[in-house]
Amino acid sequence: MTRDEITQRIIAARLAKALTWQQLADAIDRPVVWTTAALLGQHPIPPEVGGVLVEMLGLDAAILPVLAAVPVRGGLPTVVPTDPTIYRFYEALSVYGGAIKELIHEQFGDGIMSAINFSVDVEKKPHPGGDRVVVTLDGKFLSYEWNAAASQTTQPE
């Protein structure tokens, strides 16, 4: 069984059992965003954690090795996403990505925000004009550094 097929079974079981992502996260004492992403195939799930989730969802324990395997993250998008929620993130990064990049370089230097040493949080914030979605991306700053291989004798200028 493929990871995609397992993900579809996870989604169907969660809905059939009327479990929320938060309930699943609470059961394994992990952040809800991490748990949701992991169950959607974006993180390996340690076997002891996977066992709890598989039992809650009523799935076959034979899927545990696949859940524990390192996944292909993110997929390989070849077109603009069509799901409205995902598209809005695509749109937001299309509009603000350049500005965010410039501000990271201005405030931190030449580098990137890690998506490996990283956390994300989603909150609901009441607002008189309609509830707000607050998404916090929290990644370690990683500076670009030139590290010459032992066989190289010159540094770039």
N, C-alpha and C positions, 0 to 999 in steps of 0.2 A: 504494500500500500504506500502511495506517495505522501509526502508532507502535505500537499494541497488537498488530497482526499481526506487525510486526517483532520486538517483544519475545517473542512466542510462538515465532518462528523462532530467535531467539537462545537461548532456554531449551532448545528441542529440539536445536539444534546442540551446545550445551555438554554436554548429557547424552549425545548420540550419540558425541561425541568424548572423553567421560570427562574433561573439563577441569574443574578446580575454579575457583571465583571467584578464589582466591588466585593460581593460575597465570595467569589473565587479567590480574589486577592487576600481577603481577610483570613481565609482558611489556610493559606500558606505563609501568611505574615510577610507579604511582599507588596510593593507599591502597585496600585491598580493599573497605572499606565504600563509598567513593566509586564505585569501578568497578562494584560490584554494583548500586548504586542507579542509576548511569548506564545500565547495560545493561538495567535493568528500567524505563527510561523516565523517570527523575526528574532527569536532568541532560543538557545538551547535551554531545555528545562531539566535541571538535575533530577535523576531518577527518584529520589525520596520525595521531592516536591511534585513531580509528575504523577507519582503513585496516588497522592492525595487528590489531585485534580481528576485523574482518570476514574477513581472511585466515586467522587462526587458527581461526575458526569455520566457514570454508568457505562464507561467504555472499556474495551478489551485491553488488558495489561500488555498485550503483544505490541502495542503502539509505543510503549515507553522508550525503546532504543531509538526510534525515529525522533521522538520528542527531545531526547537528550543529545542528538547529533547537532553539530553546528550547521545552521541553515544557510541558504543563499539569501542574504538580506537585501531587502529593497526591490528585488526583481530588476528587470531590465526594461524600463519604460521606453517605448518607441513612439508613443503618441501622447498628446496632452490627456491627463486623466479626465474621465467623464463623470465620475461620482462627484456631486456638488460639494460635499464637505472637503474631499481631498483636492478638488480643483481650486477651492478658495485658498488653501495653503500654497498650491502651485502659483496662483495669481498673486498672493501676498509676497512670495519670494521673488516673483518676476518683477513686481513693482518696487519692493523694498530691499531685495537682496543686495543690490549694488551699494545702497546706502549703508546697510548693516556691515558689509565688507569694508567699506571706507572707514566707518567708525571703529571697527575692531582694529584696523591698522593704525588709525590715529591714536587710539587710547592704549593699545597693547604693543604695537609694533608689527613687524612682518611675521604673520603666522595665521593660524586657523583656530576655530573652536572645534574641539574634539567631539565626535559622535560616538566614541568608544568609552572615554571617561566622561560620562554624560548622564543626565537625568532629565526627565520631562514631567510636567505636572499640568493638569487641566482642572480649572476651577470655574464655578458659576458665581458671578458677581451681580447682585441685584442692582438695577438701575431704573430710574423713573421712566426712561424712554424704551425700556425693554432689557431683559437680563443680558449680561455681557459674558462672553466666553474669554477667559484669561488662560493663555497657554504660555508656560514658562519653559524655555529651553536653557538648560544649565550645563554647559560643557567647559572642560578645562581648556585654557589657552595653551596652544602648542606653538612655539616659535620655530620658524624655519631656521635651520642651522646647517652650515656646510661642514661636513665631516669627510675629509679626504680619505680614500682607501689607503692602506699601508703602502701600496705600490706607487701612489701618486706623490709627486714631490712639489707640486705648485698649488697654490691656493688661488681661487678666482679673485679678481680685483673688485 
